[in-house]
Amino acid sequence: MPFLVATAVRHIASNVLPYRTQLIEQNQKITEDEKELLQIGIIIGFDMVYNAVVRLGNIKIADEGAQILWQVLCYTNKNNIKDIKKMVIEEFESAEKAALHANDKYSATLIAMYKKHGLSGEQKLPSYPEELIEKLM
């Protein structure tokens, strides 16, 4: 997958996920259709990360997929959607294991960074560690 395609996929996925808003907690209960969209977002994000790490060796594409996972984690963490939150955490862990198995410490660091940041409650994109900035340029 070319990087520009990965970027387009991330933008499209981000636009269709049911965020309403990430900045405030929602009093409305999430619908089953919205849960399904979040699950699809998890699948897309994980597949992008996994294939980027295992098959392509491309951290830039892994970054695009990890951002989708991060968005889902932020939303589910903020709005206490436990079942979907558990799913996305498991996919982060699987992706990190795949990166370590592929001896890609930079992608493993990237994935762990997004997971940690998503669980922190912070709503803006994380700042990359110095070691990743060069790899992502």
Backbone torsions as a table, in degrees:
resi	resn	phi	psi	omega
1	MET	NA	123.5	176.1
2	PRO	-65.6	152.5	-177.9
3	PHE	-57.8	-42.1	-179.3
4	LEU	-63.7	-33.7	175.8
5	VAL	-67.5	-42.5	178.5
6	ALA	-60.8	-41.4	177.8
7	THR	-63.6	-43.1	178.4
8	ALA	-62.9	-42.2	178.8
9	VAL	-60.9	-43.9	179.4
10	ARG	-61.3	-44.2	-179.7
11	HIS	-63.3	-43.9	179.7
12	ILE	-64.3	-47.0	179.5
13	ALA	-60.3	-42.8	179.9
14	SER	-61.8	-36.7	-178.0
15	ASN	-74.4	-25.0	-178.1
16	VAL	-97.8	-12.6	178.6
17	LEU	-69.6	144.3	-173.3
18	PRO	-80.4	75.2	-176.5
19	TYR	-87.2	-21.7	-172.4
20	ARG	46.9	-66.4	168.4
21	THR	-162.5	142.5	176.7
22	GLN	-91.9	-13.6	-169.6
23	LEU	-81.5	-23.4	178.9
24	ILE	-129.1	153.3	177.4
25	GLU	-70.5	146.3	-178.6
26	GLN	-96.7	135.8	174.4
27	ASN	-85.8	-18.4	179.2
28	GLN	-78.4	142.3	175.7
29	LYS	-76.1	138.5	179.1
30	ILE	-70.0	139.8	-179.2
31	THR	-83.1	164.5	177.1
32	GLU	-63.8	-36.1	177.1
33	ASP	-63.8	-40.1	178.2
34	GLU	-67.5	-38.0	175.8
35	LYS	-61.7	-41.0	178.9
36	GLU	-63.4	-40.3	176.9
37	LEU	-63.0	-40.8	177.0
38	LEU	-62.6	-40.5	177.7
39	GLN	-64.1	-40.1	176.9
40	ILE	-64.1	-40.3	175.7
41	GLY	-59.4	-40.4	177.8
42	ILE	-63.0	-45.0	-179.8
43	ILE	-61.3	-47.1	-179.4
44	ILE	-62.7	-48.8	-179.1
45	GLY	-60.4	-46.8	-179.8
46	PHE	-63.4	-45.9	-179.7
47	ASP	-59.4	-39.8	178.1
48	MET	-63.8	-46.7	-179.4
49	VAL	-63.5	-50.1	-176.3
50	TYR	-59.3	-50.2	-179.2
51	ASN	-65.8	-36.0	178.1
52	ALA	-64.0	-39.4	-177.4
53	VAL	-78.8	-50.6	-171.1
54	VAL	-81.6	-42.2	-173.2
55	ARG	-99.5	-36.3	-172.2
56	LEU	-103.0	-23.7	-175.1
57	GLY	60.0	41.4	-173.9
58	ASN	-123.7	102.4	-177.4
59	ILE	-67.0	-28.1	179.5
60	LYS	-65.7	-40.0	177.4
61	ILE	-71.6	-37.5	175.5
62	ALA	-59.3	-38.0	178.9
63	ASP	-62.5	-41.5	179.5
64	GLU	-62.8	-45.7	178.9
65	GLY	-66.4	-39.6	179.6
66	ALA	-64.7	-31.3	177.1
67	GLN	-65.3	-37.4	176.8
68	ILE	-64.0	-47.5	178.1
69	LEU	-59.2	-42.3	179.9
70	TRP	-60.8	-42.8	179.9
71	GLN	-62.3	-42.9	178.3
72	VAL	-64.6	-42.9	180.0
73	LEU	-63.3	-43.7	177.9
74	CYS	-57.6	-47.4	-177.4
75	TYR	-65.3	-46.8	-177.6
76	THR	-70.2	-33.3	177.8
77	ASN	-68.3	-46.7	-178.1
78	LYS	-64.4	-37.5	-174.3
79	ASN	-104.1	11.4	173.7
80	ASN	53.6	49.6	176.7
81	ILE	-97.2	86.1	-166.2
82	LYS	-62.5	-42.7	-175.4
83	ASP	-67.5	-41.9	179.5
84	ILE	-73.1	-36.9	177.0
85	LYS	-59.3	-44.2	178.5
86	LYS	-60.1	-42.6	179.6
87	MET	-60.8	-47.4	-176.3
88	VAL	-68.4	-35.9	176.4
89	ILE	-63.1	-42.5	178.0
90	GLU	-61.2	-39.1	179.4
91	GLU	-70.5	-36.8	173.1
92	PHE	-58.8	-45.6	-178.8
93	GLU	-64.9	-40.3	177.2
94	SER	-64.6	-41.0	179.5
95	ALA	-65.8	-41.1	178.9
96	GLU	-64.9	-41.4	176.6
97	LYS	-61.6	-41.1	178.7
98	ALA	-62.7	-40.8	179.0
99	ALA	-64.8	-42.9	178.7
100	LEU	-65.5	-40.0	177.7
101	HIS	-63.5	-32.9	178.7
102	ALA	-84.7	6.9	-178.0
103	ASN	57.0	36.7	179.3
104	ASP	-109.6	83.0	-175.7
105	LYS	-66.4	-29.3	-179.7
106	TYR	-69.4	-43.6	176.8
107	SER	-66.2	-38.2	177.3
108	ALA	-61.2	-41.6	177.4
109	THR	-63.8	-43.3	179.4
110	LEU	-60.1	-48.6	-178.1
111	ILE	-62.9	-45.7	179.1
112	ALA	-62.3	-37.1	179.2
113	MET	-62.0	-47.5	-179.8
114	TYR	-64.2	-40.2	179.3
115	LYS	-63.2	-49.5	-179.4
116	LYS	-60.1	-43.4	-178.6
117	HIS	-67.2	-38.9	178.5
118	GLY	-64.1	-33.8	178.7
119	LEU	-79.8	-15.2	-175.9
120	SER	-74.8	-19.7	-176.5
121	GLY	93.2	-8.7	177.6
122	GLU	-68.9	137.6	-173.8
123	GLN	-102.9	-10.4	178.0
124	LYS	-98.1	158.9	-179.1
125	LEU	-55.5	143.4	179.0
126	PRO	-71.6	158.3	173.3
127	SER	-86.3	135.3	-179.4
128	TYR	-73.7	140.7	171.2
129	PRO	-63.5	153.8	-177.5
130	GLU	-52.4	-39.8	-177.1
131	GLU	-64.5	-23.3	-179.2
132	LEU	-91.8	-26.2	-176.3
133	ILE	-55.8	-47.6	-179.7
134	GLU	-62.7	-39.1	-178.9
135	LYS	-68.9	-28.8	-176.9
136	LEU	-90.6	-6.8	178.9
137	MET	-79.4	NA	NA
